[in-house]
């Protein structure tokens, strides 16, 4: 059963690129005592993800933070090297934290995985955004397949008031 509004985010380990290479990020530590806007994409460098989803959060980063969000996080079932390169190429540094869910463990724990095998991509994440307050899902916006509306930065800004 997929995660829902009011649920606690499951414990999982994601990866980020640090100054000395890949570093683990435990979700409990990421969310504890903080408000985090997290969005997930089916894949780094894919068309909608690169042209609209990530750029929207980069463009709205200051506005989102001004509404009480401590950190904006992008997650994809890609490796940490790809997520780091994608973030750099998109200008995400200092605006959006790029986290890799290389084995899809976080995505599976949320119940938000999808099978993209018909596109040669294997297990991936559904497209969604969520607002997490102290480890609890305050807002959850899961897209219908092939859609891009409710997971956008603009939509989440509207939920922040």
N, C-alpha and C positions, 0 to 999 in steps of 0.2 A: 504494500500500500504506500503510495507516495506521501511525502511529508506534507503537512498542512499548516495553515496559520494557527499559531498557538503551540505548535510542537517545538521541542528542543532540538537543535541541530545536532546530528550524530557526531561522535568523535571519529575523526579520520586525520590522516596525515597527507598534506599537500606539499608541493615543492615550489620554492622560489629561487631565483638566481641571486646569490649574495656576492659580496666583493671577492670571496675566495672560492666561488663555485656554488653548486646546488646546496640549498639549506632546507631542512624540513620545517613545515609550519603545521602545528597541531591545531585543529579547529577550535578546541576548547580554549586555547590561549588566544587565538585570533578574535574570538567573539566575547570573551569574558570581560564584563564591565564596560562594554563599548557598543556603539551603534555602527553597524557595517551594512553598506549597500553592496550586495553581491549579485553579479549577473553571470550566467553561463551561456556558452555558445557551442554549437556542434563542432566547430573546428577553427583553429587559427588559420588565417589567410583565406578562408572560404569567403565567397562573394558578399553575402549579407552581413556577415560578421565583420569583415574588413571595411566595407563601404558605409555601413550604417550603425551597427550595434556598438562596437568599441569606440568609434569616433564620437558617437552621441554622448557617451559617458565622459570622454576626454573633454569635450566642449562644455559639458554641464558640471564638471567637477567642482568648480568654485561655488556654484549655486547649490549643489547637493551638500557640500560641506557647510555652507552658510546656514543650512536648515538642520544642523545638528548631527550630521553623519561624520564619524571619525575616520573612516577609511572606505574607499571604493575598491572592490576586488572583482577581477575577471577570472573565471575558471573555465578550463576546457580539458577534455580528455586528449591531451597532447603531452609531449615530454617538456621538461623544464627549459631545454635549450631552444625549442621552437617557441615556447611562450615568451621567453626573454627576447628573442630576435623579433618576434611580432610586436611586442610592446615597444621596443626601440624604434622599429620602422614606422610605427603609428604615432610616436610622440607621447606615449603613455607615462614616461618617467615622471615621478613626482605627482601624478594625477590619479592613475589607476594601477593598483598592485596586480601583477600578472602571476597567477598561481596555476601550476600544472597538477592535474589529476591523472597522471600517466597511465595508471592501471584501471582507472574508472572506479576506484573503491569508494570515494566520496559520493560520486554520482549514483552508484548502486545503492549506497546506504540511504540516500535521499529518496530512492525509488523514481528517479527522473532520467533513467537511461533510455536510450533508443537504439534500435538496430539499424545502422546505416550501411549494412553489407551490400545492399543493391547498388550503392555508390562507390563501393570498394573502400569504405572507411571503417567498417567493423562497429564495435560498441562506441557510442558517443553520448553526449549529454543532450537532453532536450534543451531548447532555448527558453530561458526563464530569467527573471530577476526576483530578488527577495530583499527585504529589509530585516535585519537581524538585530535585536536589542538584547544584550546580555545573554546571548546564546539561544534566544527564543525567536521564532519566526513571527514578525509583526505584520508583514505583507508578503504575499507570494503571488507571482504573476507568471503563469506557465502558458507559453504560446501553443496554439493549435499547430499541427504539422504544416510546414512550409510558410507559416505566417510570421510577421514581425510587426507587432503593435504594442501589446501589453508589457513586454519585457524591455521596452525602450527607456532611455534615460528620461525623456520627456514625461512618459507615463509615471515613472517613479517619482519624479519631482512633484507631480500633481498629488501623489499620495502623501508627500511630506508636508503638504499644507502651505 
